């Protein structure tokens, strides 16, 4: 698997750090960005940062609320982080 850009790897690392098995919540904020609800300083990313991760099956984005989505890291995502280290 090819190496992903730093900002995409950072998002994967943040989801891994805060996901305790039931996922983490990202909330919609202005300018097409999403903020990690559990992060104490408000880590935020552009929506398109999720696309490489979901396309490769490294995270799962679910839920039907357009303003708050649960994101869960997959076993493949944890393995990818282990290989990237």
C-alpha positions in Angstrom: 0.0 0.0 0.0 1.3 3.4 -0.9 2.2 6.0 1.7 -0.5 8.5 2.4 0.0 12.3 2.9 0.9 13.5 6.5 -2.4 15.2 7.1 -4.3 11.9 6.2 -2.0 9.9 8.5 -2.5 12.4 11.3 -6.3 11.9 11.0 -5.9 8.1 11.2 -3.6 8.5 14.2 -6.1 10.8 16.0 -9.0 8.4 15.4 -6.8 5.5 16.7 -5.8 7.5 19.8 -9.4 8.4 20.8 -11.3 5.3 19.6 -11.8 3.0 22.5 -13.9 0.5 20.6 -17.1 2.4 20.1 -15.8 5.1 17.7 -15.3 8.8 18.0 -17.6 11.6 16.9 -16.8 14.3 14.4 -19.1 17.3 14.3 -19.6 19.5 11.2 -18.2 23.0 11.4 -18.0 25.8 8.8 -16.0 25.7 5.6 -16.4 21.9 5.0 -14.5 20.9 8.1 -15.1 18.3 10.8 -14.0 18.7 14.5 -13.2 15.7 16.7 -15.6 16.1 19.6 -13.4 14.2 22.1 -10.2 16.3 21.4 -9.5 18.8 24.2 -8.2 21.5 21.8 -10.6 20.9 18.9 -8.7 19.0 16.3 -10.4 19.7 12.9 -9.9 18.5 9.3 -11.4 19.1 5.9 -14.0 16.6 4.9 -12.0 15.3 2.0 -9.3 14.1 4.3 -11.5 11.2 5.2 -11.8 9.9 1.6 -8.4 8.1 1.3 -9.1 6.4 4.7 -12.6 5.2 3.9 -11.6 4.1 0.3 -8.9 1.8 1.7 -11.1 0.5 4.5 -8.9 2.0 7.3 -11.8 3.8 9.0 -15.6 3.4 8.9 -17.9 6.4 8.9 -21.5 5.6 9.8 -24.6 7.2 11.1 -27.3 9.2 9.5 -27.0 12.6 11.3 -25.5 15.0 8.8 -24.0 17.2 11.6 -22.3 14.5 13.8 -20.8 11.3 12.4 -19.3 8.4 14.3 -15.9 7.2 13.0 -14.3 3.9 13.9 -10.8 2.7 13.1 -10.8 -0.8 11.5 -8.3 -3.6 12.2 -6.8 -2.7 8.8 -6.3 0.9 10.0 -4.5 -0.2 13.2 -2.3 -2.6 11.1 -1.5 0.3 8.7 -0.4 2.5 11.6 1.8 -0.3 12.8 3.4 -0.7 9.4 3.8 3.1 9.0 5.6 3.4 12.3 
